[in-house]
Amino acid sequence: MTPRPTAQPRTADGALWYEITALTPPALVEEVSALMLSVAPGGITVEHPIDILGPEMGFSVRGGEPVLVRAYLPASELGAILVNDLRTGMEAYPAVQLTAKPIYEQDWAVSWREFFGVVETGGRVVIIPTWVEHEVRPGQIAIWLDPGQAFGTGHHETTRLCLAALDGLARPGVTMLDVGTGSGVLSIAAAKLGAPRVVAIDIDPIAAEIARRNCDANGIGAEVEISAGTLRSDHAGRYDLAVSNISTPANTALAEVFGVVVKPGGDIVLSGILAVDAPGVVAAMAAQGFEQLAVTEERDWCCIHLRKA
């Protein structure tokens, strides 16, 4: 067995999160999901009503019944703004029942541990929970991860798509910007793939703290610089590679800033984007001098690779 690092201690400081659920008529699921993603760029879950058929028989989906769309937002000033934005947006959908339930940091961590297993990304990177023993095969690059209440575990399609893209783009000599770092998994992957310097930003200070903790657990030090805040046009850094796994509206809104911070000839990987929204994102980036190189898809999600002229 490959030795695993010791999980970093967690502080039970009583920090609150809100679990936002929207009970949604089937015909409105895509619209409601897009709206919730616009305020919860870390991701959502869509839970269809099912009937368990029995041992080894799987399940069947009950068609025509309301679907539960779920997201998590921090109970902070930012979270209050996002919840208010969501409530305002939901006024257009009176048939949707929106509820919010407070949960504690400790509850979040426990729920993750129930469902978070080893993730094979299809490339060299394998993601392993810090509390799991796992045999790492020759040639694999292991990331030991304790996501806590941050987003980015490798289970979501967008994270896996980004990791697959980084497998070929993050290498020695390449400096990288990680926008919406979440758990820090993409920054850690880039550093382990050889990138000598990574600058990671997340709007949520708790996520930034957890990303630093996960970097430390993986032996990643000064090569990854992490801060809480937003990417602005006055950002001083210029990068060979940028990755932004946030959402369609957020990526589109940052297109002009990406045009500034990515070096000529540099690459950018955008995800958190529904496949149907890809043309609009590509058009916004083209206006800033980026050329589409590839769009990869998994289920309803996509990852866009572009290069700056």
C-alpha positions in Angstrom: 0.0 0.0 0.0 1.1 3.5 -0.7 1.4 5.4 2.6 -1.4 8.0 2.9 -0.9 11.4 4.6 -2.5 12.1 7.9 -5.8 14.0 7.5 -5.5 17.6 8.8 -7.5 18.3 12.0 -10.9 19.9 11.5 -12.1 22.7 13.7 -15.7 22.4 14.9 -16.4 26.1 14.9 -20.1 25.9 14.3 -19.9 27.3 10.8 -23.2 27.1 9.0 -24.1 26.3 5.4 -27.5 26.3 3.8 -28.8 23.3 1.9 -31.0 24.8 -0.8 -33.6 22.5 -2.4 -36.0 23.2 -5.2 -38.9 20.8 -5.7 -39.4 21.2 -9.4 -41.9 20.1 -12.0 -40.1 17.9 -14.6 -40.6 20.3 -17.4 -38.7 23.0 -15.5 -35.7 21.0 -14.3 -33.2 22.3 -16.9 -34.2 26.0 -16.3 -34.2 25.7 -12.5 -30.9 23.8 -12.6 -29.3 26.5 -14.7 -30.6 29.2 -12.3 -29.3 27.4 -9.3 -25.9 26.8 -11.0 -25.7 30.6 -11.5 -25.5 31.1 -7.7 -23.9 27.8 -6.8 -21.1 27.4 -9.3 -19.6 24.5 -7.3 -22.4 22.3 -8.6 -25.8 21.0 -7.9 -27.5 17.6 -7.7 -30.6 16.6 -9.5 -32.5 13.8 -7.8 -35.4 12.1 -9.6 -38.0 10.1 -7.6 -37.3 6.4 -7.9 -38.7 3.0 -6.8 -36.2 0.4 -5.6 -37.1 -2.8 -7.5 -35.3 -5.2 -5.1 -32.0 -7.0 -4.7 -29.9 -7.0 -7.9 -32.8 -5.4 -9.8 -31.8 -1.8 -9.5 -34.4 1.0 -9.6 -36.9 2.7 -11.9 -37.6 6.4 -12.2 -41.1 7.6 -11.5 -41.9 9.8 -14.5 -44.1 12.9 -14.2 -43.3 13.5 -10.5 -41.5 16.6 -9.1 -37.7 16.4 -9.2 -35.4 17.7 -6.3 -32.6 20.1 -7.4 -30.2 20.6 -4.5 -27.3 23.1 -3.9 -25.2 24.3 -1.0 -24.4 27.9 -0.1 -22.4 29.4 2.7 -24.3 31.1 5.5 -22.3 34.3 5.2 -22.8 37.7 3.8 -22.0 36.3 0.4 -24.4 33.4 1.0 -27.2 35.8 1.9 -26.7 37.7 -1.3 -26.7 34.5 -3.4 -29.9 33.2 -1.6 -31.6 36.5 -2.3 -30.6 36.3 -5.9 -31.9 32.8 -6.1 -35.2 33.7 -4.5 -35.6 36.6 -6.9 -34.9 34.4 -9.9 -37.3 31.8 -8.7 -40.2 34.3 -8.8 -40.5 33.4 -12.5 -41.3 29.8 -11.5 -44.2 29.8 -9.0 -44.6 26.1 -9.3 -41.2 25.4 -7.7 -41.1 24.9 -4.0 -37.8 26.4 -2.7 -36.6 25.6 0.8 -33.4 26.3 2.8 -32.1 24.1 5.7 -29.0 25.0 7.8 -26.3 22.4 8.2 -23.1 22.5 10.2 -19.6 22.0 8.9 -19.2 18.7 10.8 -22.5 17.4 9.2 -21.1 18.3 5.8 -17.9 16.4 6.4 -19.7 13.3 7.5 -22.0 13.3 4.5 -19.1 13.6 2.2 -17.3 10.6 3.8 -20.4 8.4 3.2 -20.2 8.9 -0.6 -16.7 10.0 -1.5 -14.6 7.1 -2.8 -11.5 6.7 -5.0 -11.8 8.5 -8.4 -10.0 7.2 -11.4 -10.0 10.2 -13.8 -9.0 8.3 -17.0 -5.6 9.9 -17.0 -2.6 9.7 -14.8 -4.3 11.4 -11.8 -6.2 9.3 -9.2 -8.0 11.0 -6.3 -8.0 9.2 -3.0 -9.8 10.3 0.2 -7.4 10.8 3.1 -9.3 8.2 5.2 -9.0 5.4 2.5 -6.2 3.0 1.9 -5.6 2.5 -1.9 -3.0 0.9 -4.0 -1.5 3.4 -6.4 -0.4 1.8 -9.7 2.9 2.6 -11.3 2.6 5.8 -13.4 -0.4 7.1 -11.5 -0.2 10.4 -9.7 -2.1 10.3 -6.4 -4.0 13.3 -4.9 -5.0 12.7 -1.3 -8.1 14.8 -0.7 -10.3 15.7 2.2 -12.9 18.0 0.5 -14.5 19.1 3.7 -17.2 21.6 2.7 -15.4 22.8 -0.4 -16.4 21.7 -3.9 -14.2 19.7 -6.3 -13.8 16.0 -5.5 -13.4 14.5 -8.9 -16.8 12.9 -8.8 -18.5 15.6 -10.8 -18.2 15.4 -14.6 -16.7 18.9 -14.9 -13.9 18.2 -12.5 -13.0 15.0 -14.3 -13.0 16.8 -17.6 -10.7 19.5 -16.3 -8.3 16.9 -14.9 -8.2 15.1 -18.2 -7.3 18.4 -20.0 -4.7 19.2 -17.4 -3.0 15.8 -18.0 -1.8 17.1 -21.3 -1.4 20.9 -20.5 0.1 21.2 -17.0 3.8 20.4 -17.3 7.2 21.8 -16.4 7.7 25.4 -17.4 3.9 26.2 -17.4 2.5 28.7 -15.0 -1.2 28.3 -14.2 -4.2 30.2 -12.8 -6.9 28.2 -11.1 -10.2 30.2 -10.9 -12.7 28.8 -8.4 -10.3 26.4 -6.9 -12.7 24.8 -4.4 -10.9 21.9 -2.7 -7.7 22.7 -4.6 -7.8 19.5 -6.6 -6.9 21.1 -10.0 -4.1 23.1 -8.5 -2.7 20.1 -6.8 -2.9 18.1 -10.0 -1.2 20.8 -12.0 1.7 21.0 -9.4 2.1 17.2 -9.4 2.1 17.1 -13.2 5.0 19.5 -13.2 3.7 23.1 -13.3 6.2 25.1 -11.3 3.8 27.8 -10.2 0.0 27.9 -9.7 -2.1 30.8 -8.5 -5.5 29.7 -7.1 -8.4 31.9 -6.3 -11.8 31.2 -4.8 -14.6 33.6 -3.8 -15.2 31.5 -0.6 -12.6 32.0 2.1 -13.5 28.6 3.7 -12.7 26.9 0.3 -9.4 28.7 0.1 -8.5 27.5 3.6 -9.4 23.9 2.7 -7.5 24.1 -0.6 -4.4 25.2 1.4 -5.0 22.3 3.8 -5.2 19.8 0.9 -2.1 21.2 -0.7 -0.2 20.7 2.6 -1.5 17.2 2.9 -0.1 16.4 -0.6 3.3 18.0 0.1 2.5 21.0 -2.1 4.1 24.2 -0.7 4.9 27.6 -2.2 4.4 26.4 -5.8 0.7 26.8 -5.2 -0.4 30.3 -4.0 -4.0 30.4 -2.7 -6.2 33.5 -2.0 -9.8 34.3 -1.3 -11.4 36.8 -3.6 -12.5 37.5 -7.2 -10.5 37.6 -10.4 -10.4 41.2 -11.5 -9.0 43.0 -14.5 -6.2 44.6 -12.4 -4.9 41.1 -11.5 -1.1 41.4 -11.9 -0.3 37.8 -13.0 0.1 36.6 -16.6 -0.2 32.8 -17.2 0.6 30.2 -19.8 -2.5 28.2 -18.7 -5.7 29.1 -16.9 -8.5 26.7 -15.7 -11.9 27.9 -14.6 -14.4 25.3 -13.4 -17.2 27.6 -12.2 -20.4 28.2 -14.3 -21.5 29.4 -17.7 -22.5 33.0 -16.5 -19.4 33.3 -14.4 -17.0 32.2 -17.1 -18.7 34.5 -19.7 -18.6 37.4 -17.3 -14.8 36.9 -16.9 -14.0 36.6 -20.6 -12.5 40.1 -20.8 -10.4 39.4 -17.7 -9.2 36.1 -19.2 -8.1 38.0 -22.3 -5.8 40.0 -20.1 -4.3 37.4 -17.8 -3.7 34.6 -20.3 -0.5 35.2 -22.3 -0.5 35.2 -26.1 -0.3 31.6 -27.2 -1.5 30.5 -23.8 -4.3 28.0 -23.1 -7.5 28.2 -21.1 -9.8 25.4 -19.9 -13.3 26.3 -19.1 -15.9 24.1 -17.4 -18.9 24.1 -15.1 -20.7 24.6 -18.4 -23.7 22.7 -19.8 -23.0 21.4 -23.2 -25.9 23.3 -24.7 -24.3 26.6 -23.5 -20.9 25.9 -25.1 -21.4 28.0 -28.3 -22.2 31.1 -26.2 -19.1 30.7 -24.1 -16.9 30.1 -27.2 -18.3 33.3 -28.8 -17.6 35.4 -25.7 -14.0 34.1 -25.6 -13.6 34.6 -29.4 -14.3 38.3 -28.9 -11.2 38.3 -26.6 -8.9 36.7 -29.1 -9.3 33.0 -28.1 -9.7 30.2 -30.6 -11.6 27.0 -29.7 -9.4 23.9 -29.9 -11.6 21.2 -28.4 -14.9 20.7 -26.6 -15.2 17.5 -24.6 -18.4 16.3 -23.1 -19.5 13.9 -20.3 -23.3 13.5 -19.9 -24.8 17.0 -20.0 -21.6 18.8 -19.1 -18.6 20.1 -21.2 -15.1 21.3 -21.0 -13.8 23.9 -23.5 -10.1 24.2 -24.4 -9.2 27.5 -26.1 -5.9 29.2 -27.1 -5.2 32.9 -27.2 -3.9 34.2 -30.5 
